[in-house]
Structures are given as C-alpha cells and as structure tokens.
Amino acid sequence: ENKKNSRLNIPIIYGIDAIHGANYTMGATLFPQQIGQAATWNPLLVQQLYGITAYETRASGIPWNFSPVLDLGRQPLWSRFFETFGEDVLLANKMTVAAISGLQGDNQYSPYHVAACMKHFLGYSYPLSGKDRTPAWIPERELREYYLPTFQTAIEEGALTVMINSGELNGTPVHVNHDILTKLLRDELGFKGLAVTDWEDIYKLHTTHKVAASLREAVKLAINAGIDMSMTPNDFQFNEHLINLAKTGEVSMNRINEAVHRILYVKHQ
C-alpha cells in the first residue's frame, strides 16, 4: 500500500522487537526469553519457535524483527542478561543458527518469514558497571574469542541486518568506531546488509557520550564511521543534518550511496 505514494515504488520497511514471540501483537504466541530458550539445549525447538515468531510478526504487517540478541551473558549485574543465550559460546552459536534460520527461512521471498537483526554489535552485554548502555572494557582477545563468534555465525547464516551497541567499547562509542563498524564488520566479516542504530543513539553521541559538539557533528561522525540507518522516531533533525552534510561534502555521496544500497538490498531480500 505504501508503494503507491512512492515515486519509485519502493516500500517502507517496518521493524519491531518481537524478541520472544510477536509480543506486540494481541493474541500472538509468547515464548520464554532467550536465556530460557538456551536452557532447553534444543536448537531444533528454538528454530521452530523463531519460525512461529516470524510467521506472526509478518502477519502483523512487519517484515523485519530486531532479534536475536547475540551478546553473551557474562555480566550477572547487567539488567538485560535474560535476553541472551547465556555465557557459553558453543551453545550461543548453535542457538544463533536456529534463530536466524527460523526467522529468515530458506526462501528469501517467503511471505511467512522476516529479516533478522543481530544485536548489539559489539560488546554490549559486558558493561563494567552492569548498568545498561554504559562503558565496556574488553581486551581484544576476549572480544574475539567470546563476543564476536555469534555475530560471525549469524553473518555466515545470512542475517540481513545488525543493530549497533549503544555504549562505549574500550573508551570509544561504537556508533563512531570506524574500526568496528567498517574494518571489522564489513572488510573482515564481509557483512552485506544494513547497520541500524538503536533508539536515538546518534543523538546520544552529542547528549550523552559528548564526543560530538553538536547533533550535526554526531550525524557526520556516525555515518562516516559506517552507520546506514538511524533509528530516530520522534523528529527529522537527523534527516536535515544529513542532507546538509551531503551538500557540503562532509559526508560523501559514495557513503550515502553505499548506505542506500544496503537498505535497498535488505528490502529486496
């Protein structure tokens, strides 16, 4: 329906957090949180669970699910511990395969499946204080041995989208970290899909992290680092700043085209 009012007939893509069943749809099937799913030690059951979630989410008119959480549960103080597949890399990897397969299915054009979104890249679940969205300090070896494998597995399984860590990793907010967003995610892991922020996280580079002197600079830093889509539900400041940055050349048209290509790729899939 929304294609009719679009000059190029490109549909809007809607996404939602159906993280343990289609929990925003009345009468939908609810399942245990991911820690409970992992406790079954049954990937086939978990795959079926995500298949049902995809079916009911798609029936709600939404083709994109902000799920699964692929952060390891290794910080018991963290308030979102229950959203993880637990502490074990092997088990979490098996559940990752089940989740991506259940959500996306085998046929990319199936009307019964949705795009998955692996989150939160990278190191989100190990904040030093335990408070959500606060700084994590993780040595490179631990980062690669424990916190990266589930995301690498999801990429190999064809996960179409990724949501970025809201916090800081080793002193740098991940939303401005070119090494994480471009060198690691794109160049090393070969991820082809779109990278979306979490809720207003580009604005938070200015208001919370204070690494950007203005919202305009926050947009410039994040997009140039490798962000493709901003989750900014309440206003159009992001759009206005990005248009201005493109006009001045501070964000190149190559970077704009790259982000647009990834978004269109996901919509097409």
C-alpha beads as a LAMMPS data file, in Angstrom:
LAMMPS data file: protein, C-alpha beads

269 atoms
268 bonds

1 atom types
1 bond types

-500.0 500.0 xlo xhi
-500.0 500.0 ylo yhi
-500.0 500.0 zlo zhi

Masses

1 110.0

Atoms # bond

1 1 1 0.000 0.000 0.000
2 1 1 2.762 2.459 0.877
3 1 1 4.403 1.852 -2.538
4 1 1 1.557 3.729 -4.275
5 1 1 2.666 7.098 -2.919
6 1 1 6.336 6.497 -3.700
7 1 1 7.736 7.816 -6.974
8 1 1 9.990 4.768 -7.363
9 1 1 7.536 2.278 -5.819
10 1 1 9.960 1.454 -3.006
11 1 1 8.135 0.230 0.101
12 1 1 8.795 1.420 3.634
13 1 1 10.369 -1.260 5.823
14 1 1 8.874 -1.608 9.287
15 1 1 10.741 -3.310 12.130
16 1 1 9.795 -4.293 15.672
17 1 1 11.164 -6.065 18.751
18 1 1 9.467 -9.466 18.563
19 1 1 12.115 -10.890 20.868
20 1 1 10.262 -13.811 22.449
21 1 1 7.322 -14.223 20.169
22 1 1 5.354 -11.427 18.479
23 1 1 4.900 -9.733 21.840
24 1 1 3.309 -6.544 20.440
25 1 1 0.511 -8.429 18.662
26 1 1 -2.600 -9.241 20.666
27 1 1 -3.237 -12.973 20.762
28 1 1 0.219 -13.883 19.441
29 1 1 2.232 -16.761 20.889
30 1 1 4.692 -15.772 23.612
31 1 1 7.797 -17.831 24.301
32 1 1 10.459 -17.809 27.018
33 1 1 13.162 -15.154 26.847
34 1 1 16.407 -16.220 25.160
35 1 1 18.034 -17.442 28.376
36 1 1 15.101 -19.859 28.754
37 1 1 15.343 -20.869 25.112
38 1 1 19.039 -21.677 25.553
39 1 1 18.232 -23.697 28.664
40 1 1 16.351 -26.202 26.505
41 1 1 19.626 -27.178 24.784
42 1 1 17.348 -27.901 21.831
43 1 1 18.225 -25.903 18.673
44 1 1 15.505 -27.585 16.606
45 1 1 12.837 -26.473 19.083
46 1 1 14.290 -22.953 19.113
47 1 1 14.267 -22.858 15.303
48 1 1 10.544 -23.737 15.336
49 1 1 9.931 -21.047 17.949
50 1 1 11.554 -18.397 15.747
51 1 1 9.634 -19.701 12.742
52 1 1 6.360 -19.119 14.590
53 1 1 7.576 -15.680 15.693
54 1 1 8.400 -14.802 12.076
55 1 1 5.007 -16.030 10.844
56 1 1 3.072 -13.990 13.399
57 1 1 5.257 -10.900 13.007
58 1 1 4.831 -10.986 9.231
59 1 1 1.079 -11.486 9.693
60 1 1 1.154 -8.219 11.659
61 1 1 2.435 -6.459 8.536
62 1 1 6.023 -6.215 9.749
63 1 1 8.828 -7.839 7.693
64 1 1 11.784 -7.014 9.976
65 1 1 12.470 -8.255 13.509
66 1 1 15.031 -6.655 15.851
67 1 1 16.118 -10.106 17.030
68 1 1 18.070 -12.169 18.060
69 1 1 20.280 -10.795 20.840
70 1 1 23.691 -12.327 20.170
71 1 1 25.523 -10.738 23.101
72 1 1 26.928 -13.294 25.544
73 1 1 25.593 -13.286 29.108
74 1 1 28.770 -12.912 31.155
75 1 1 27.969 -9.881 33.324
76 1 1 25.496 -11.029 36.020
77 1 1 24.885 -7.412 37.106
78 1 1 23.583 -6.491 33.645
79 1 1 19.841 -5.812 33.634
80 1 1 19.251 -7.454 30.227
81 1 1 21.033 -10.716 30.999
82 1 1 17.842 -12.703 30.346
83 1 1 17.823 -11.552 26.698
84 1 1 20.992 -13.528 25.912
85 1 1 21.564 -17.179 25.019
86 1 1 23.781 -17.438 28.119
87 1 1 27.515 -17.470 28.717
88 1 1 28.702 -20.338 26.524
89 1 1 29.959 -19.556 23.021
90 1 1 29.236 -23.011 21.596
91 1 1 25.646 -23.099 22.865
92 1 1 25.031 -19.490 21.813
93 1 1 26.377 -20.285 18.334
94 1 1 24.003 -23.257 17.957
95 1 1 21.079 -21.092 19.061
96 1 1 22.190 -18.328 16.688
97 1 1 21.936 -20.709 13.724
98 1 1 18.487 -21.823 14.914
99 1 1 17.243 -18.252 15.377
100 1 1 18.430 -16.894 12.012
101 1 1 17.131 -19.968 10.192
102 1 1 13.761 -19.800 11.931
103 1 1 13.293 -16.081 11.275
104 1 1 14.543 -15.858 7.696
105 1 1 13.757 -19.327 6.348
106 1 1 15.249 -20.817 3.186
107 1 1 13.282 -18.814 0.606
108 1 1 14.035 -15.090 0.675
109 1 1 10.678 -14.261 -0.942
110 1 1 8.587 -16.284 1.520
111 1 1 5.645 -14.242 2.886
112 1 1 5.976 -16.147 6.166
113 1 1 9.454 -15.021 7.205
114 1 1 11.172 -11.808 8.272
115 1 1 14.606 -10.197 8.160
116 1 1 16.623 -10.931 11.307
117 1 1 18.653 -8.288 13.154
118 1 1 21.683 -9.493 15.108
119 1 1 22.362 -7.238 18.071
120 1 1 24.116 -5.423 19.641
121 1 1 27.389 -5.212 17.752
122 1 1 29.753 -5.342 19.667
123 1 1 30.457 -5.929 23.383
124 1 1 27.111 -4.548 24.554
125 1 1 26.418 -7.182 27.199
126 1 1 29.552 -6.669 29.275
127 1 1 29.275 -3.150 30.755
128 1 1 31.774 -2.730 33.569
129 1 1 29.193 -1.306 35.998
130 1 1 26.394 -3.649 34.937
131 1 1 24.196 -0.687 34.042
132 1 1 22.702 -0.862 30.556
133 1 1 24.331 1.201 27.791
134 1 1 27.381 2.057 29.862
135 1 1 31.080 1.574 29.016
136 1 1 32.520 -1.894 28.407
137 1 1 36.197 -2.679 28.693
138 1 1 37.015 -5.907 26.854
139 1 1 40.525 -6.923 25.742
140 1 1 40.850 -7.668 22.021
141 1 1 41.476 -11.371 22.611
142 1 1 38.371 -11.778 24.791
143 1 1 36.325 -9.715 22.345
144 1 1 37.247 -12.054 19.502
145 1 1 37.105 -15.313 21.456
146 1 1 33.836 -14.741 23.317
147 1 1 31.805 -11.830 21.968
148 1 1 32.405 -11.940 18.210
149 1 1 31.693 -15.600 17.229
150 1 1 27.879 -15.425 17.431
151 1 1 27.842 -12.420 15.088
152 1 1 30.256 -14.118 12.702
153 1 1 27.989 -17.183 12.712
154 1 1 24.904 -15.043 12.047
155 1 1 26.619 -13.376 9.081
156 1 1 27.561 -16.792 7.695
157 1 1 23.894 -17.827 8.112
158 1 1 22.805 -14.822 6.033
159 1 1 21.492 -12.440 8.711
160 1 1 20.305 -9.361 6.831
161 1 1 20.678 -6.604 9.417
162 1 1 22.659 -5.634 12.500
163 1 1 21.946 -3.235 15.366
164 1 1 24.883 -1.409 16.923
165 1 1 25.982 -1.311 20.577
166 1 1 24.636 1.826 22.289
167 1 1 27.557 2.076 24.685
168 1 1 31.275 2.660 24.605
169 1 1 33.763 -0.116 23.911
170 1 1 37.253 0.424 25.290
171 1 1 36.751 4.170 25.503
172 1 1 35.061 4.812 22.141
173 1 1 31.307 4.938 21.496
174 1 1 30.684 2.134 18.996
175 1 1 28.493 4.393 16.848
176 1 1 31.582 6.416 15.845
177 1 1 34.026 3.493 15.738
178 1 1 35.169 3.022 12.118
179 1 1 37.365 0.071 13.156
180 1 1 34.326 -1.836 14.469
181 1 1 31.663 -0.666 12.000
182 1 1 33.671 -0.780 8.789
183 1 1 37.005 -2.572 9.161
184 1 1 35.701 -5.450 11.303
185 1 1 32.041 -5.734 10.263
186 1 1 32.430 -5.061 6.540
187 1 1 36.027 -5.661 5.478
188 1 1 36.839 -8.621 7.733
189 1 1 33.468 -10.329 8.291
190 1 1 32.050 -9.451 4.868
191 1 1 28.637 -8.310 6.121
192 1 1 26.495 -7.044 3.224
193 1 1 23.278 -5.943 4.957
194 1 1 22.280 -2.757 6.732
195 1 1 23.568 -1.450 10.074
196 1 1 20.912 0.353 12.129
197 1 1 21.374 2.353 15.314
198 1 1 19.499 1.641 18.488
199 1 1 16.981 4.244 19.731
200 1 1 18.280 7.801 19.018
201 1 1 21.862 6.644 19.519
202 1 1 23.328 9.133 17.050
203 1 1 21.820 11.976 19.096
204 1 1 23.322 10.426 22.220
205 1 1 26.801 10.914 20.787
206 1 1 26.140 14.604 21.491
207 1 1 23.872 14.475 24.538
208 1 1 25.245 11.502 26.495
209 1 1 28.690 10.464 25.252
210 1 1 29.609 14.077 24.463
211 1 1 32.092 13.125 21.730
212 1 1 30.263 15.384 19.260
213 1 1 29.923 19.151 19.798
214 1 1 26.515 19.220 18.093
215 1 1 23.827 16.940 16.645
216 1 1 25.138 17.809 13.192
217 1 1 28.631 16.611 14.104
218 1 1 27.154 13.475 15.689
219 1 1 25.423 12.624 12.387
220 1 1 28.638 13.250 10.456
221 1 1 30.750 11.054 12.747
222 1 1 28.281 8.148 12.841
223 1 1 27.504 7.990 9.120
224 1 1 31.161 8.276 8.167
225 1 1 32.025 5.514 10.643
226 1 1 29.636 3.110 8.888
227 1 1 26.059 3.549 10.180
228 1 1 23.482 3.022 7.393
229 1 1 20.172 3.813 9.107
230 1 1 19.286 5.991 12.085
231 1 1 16.544 4.871 14.450
232 1 1 15.183 8.353 15.114
233 1 1 11.420 8.029 15.639
234 1 1 10.476 11.444 17.017
235 1 1 11.784 14.181 14.693
236 1 1 13.559 14.959 11.417
237 1 1 16.751 16.595 12.689
238 1 1 18.832 13.612 11.583
239 1 1 17.479 13.877 8.034
240 1 1 18.018 17.650 7.841
241 1 1 21.586 17.427 9.126
242 1 1 22.480 14.536 6.798
243 1 1 21.123 16.368 3.728
244 1 1 23.203 19.396 4.696
245 1 1 26.321 17.272 5.287
246 1 1 25.897 15.639 1.877
247 1 1 25.526 19.043 0.210
248 1 1 28.720 20.353 1.830
249 1 1 30.618 17.154 1.002
250 1 1 31.353 16.355 4.655
251 1 1 29.554 13.062 4.076
252 1 1 30.441 11.831 0.584
253 1 1 27.850 10.725 -1.961
254 1 1 29.758 7.422 -2.094
255 1 1 28.950 6.875 1.605
256 1 1 25.300 7.871 1.034
257 1 1 25.027 5.534 -1.970
258 1 1 26.645 2.711 -0.015
259 1 1 24.111 3.048 2.832
260 1 1 21.175 3.360 0.417
261 1 1 22.381 0.289 -1.490
262 1 1 22.447 -1.762 1.719
263 1 1 18.956 -0.636 2.719
264 1 1 17.562 -1.417 -0.743
265 1 1 19.356 -4.783 -0.695
266 1 1 17.594 -5.714 2.563
267 1 1 14.204 -4.505 1.245
268 1 1 14.689 -6.572 -1.914
269 1 1 15.666 -9.690 0.035

Bonds

1 1 1 2
2 1 2 3
3 1 3 4
4 1 4 5
5 1 5 6
6 1 6 7
7 1 7 8
8 1 8 9
9 1 9 10
10 1 10 11
11 1 11 12
12 1 12 13
13 1 13 14
14 1 14 15
15 1 15 16
16 1 16 17
17 1 17 18
18 1 18 19
19 1 19 20
20 1 20 21
21 1 21 22
22 1 22 23
23 1 23 24
24 1 24 25
25 1 25 26
26 1 26 27
27 1 27 28
28 1 28 29
29 1 29 30
30 1 30 31
31 1 31 32
32 1 32 33
33 1 33 34
34 1 34 35
35 1 35 36
36 1 36 37
37 1 37 38
38 1 38 39
39 1 39 40
40 1 40 41
41 1 41 42
42 1 42 43
43 1 43 44
44 1 44 45
45 1 45 46
46 1 46 47
47 1 47 48
48 1 48 49
49 1 49 50
50 1 50 51
51 1 51 52
52 1 52 53
53 1 53 54
54 1 54 55
55 1 55 56
56 1 56 57
57 1 57 58
58 1 58 59
59 1 59 60
60 1 60 61
61 1 61 62
62 1 62 63
63 1 63 64
64 1 64 65
65 1 65 66
66 1 66 67
67 1 67 68
68 1 68 69
69 1 69 70
70 1 70 71
71 1 71 72
72 1 72 73
73 1 73 74
74 1 74 75
75 1 75 76
76 1 76 77
77 1 77 78
78 1 78 79
79 1 79 80
80 1 80 81
81 1 81 82
82 1 82 83
83 1 83 84
84 1 84 85
85 1 85 86
86 1 86 87
87 1 87 88
88 1 88 89
89 1 89 90
90 1 90 91
91 1 91 92
92 1 92 93
93 1 93 94
94 1 94 95
95 1 95 96
96 1 96 97
97 1 97 98
98 1 98 99
99 1 99 100
100 1 100 101
101 1 101 102
102 1 102 103
103 1 103 104
104 1 104 105
105 1 105 106
106 1 106 107
107 1 107 108
108 1 108 109
109 1 109 110
110 1 110 111
111 1 111 112
112 1 112 113
113 1 113 114
114 1 114 115
115 1 115 116
116 1 116 117
117 1 117 118
118 1 118 119
119 1 119 120
120 1 120 121
121 1 121 122
122 1 122 123
123 1 123 124
124 1 124 125
125 1 125 126
126 1 126 127
127 1 127 128
128 1 128 129
129 1 129 130
130 1 130 131
131 1 131 132
132 1 132 133
133 1 133 134
134 1 134 135
135 1 135 136
136 1 136 137
137 1 137 138
138 1 138 139
139 1 139 140
140 1 140 141
141 1 141 142
142 1 142 143
143 1 143 144
144 1 144 145
145 1 145 146
146 1 146 147
147 1 147 148
148 1 148 149
149 1 149 150
150 1 150 151
151 1 151 152
152 1 152 153
153 1 153 154
154 1 154 155
155 1 155 156
156 1 156 157
157 1 157 158
158 1 158 159
159 1 159 160
160 1 160 161
161 1 161 162
162 1 162 163
163 1 163 164
164 1 164 165
165 1 165 166
166 1 166 167
167 1 167 168
168 1 168 169
169 1 169 170
170 1 170 171
171 1 171 172
172 1 172 173
173 1 173 174
174 1 174 175
175 1 175 176
176 1 176 177
177 1 177 178
178 1 178 179
179 1 179 180
180 1 180 181
181 1 181 182
182 1 182 183
183 1 183 184
184 1 184 185
185 1 185 186
186 1 186 187
187 1 187 188
188 1 188 189
189 1 189 190
190 1 190 191
191 1 191 192
192 1 192 193
193 1 193 194
194 1 194 195
195 1 195 196
196 1 196 197
197 1 197 198
198 1 198 199
199 1 199 200
200 1 200 201
201 1 201 202
202 1 202 203
203 1 203 204
204 1 204 205
205 1 205 206
206 1 206 207
207 1 207 208
208 1 208 209
209 1 209 210
210 1 210 211
211 1 211 212
212 1 212 213
213 1 213 214
214 1 214 215
215 1 215 216
216 1 216 217
217 1 217 218
218 1 218 219
219 1 219 220
220 1 220 221
221 1 221 222
222 1 222 223
223 1 223 224
224 1 224 225
225 1 225 226
226 1 226 227
227 1 227 228
228 1 228 229
229 1 229 230
230 1 230 231
231 1 231 232
232 1 232 233
233 1 233 234
234 1 234 235
235 1 235 236
236 1 236 237
237 1 237 238
238 1 238 239
239 1 239 240
240 1 240 241
241 1 241 242
242 1 242 243
243 1 243 244
244 1 244 245
245 1 245 246
246 1 246 247
247 1 247 248
248 1 248 249
249 1 249 250
250 1 250 251
251 1 251 252
252 1 252 253
253 1 253 254
254 1 254 255
255 1 255 256
256 1 256 257
257 1 257 258
258 1 258 259
259 1 259 260
260 1 260 261
261 1 261 262
262 1 262 263
263 1 263 264
264 1 264 265
265 1 265 266
266 1 266 267
267 1 267 268
268 1 268 269
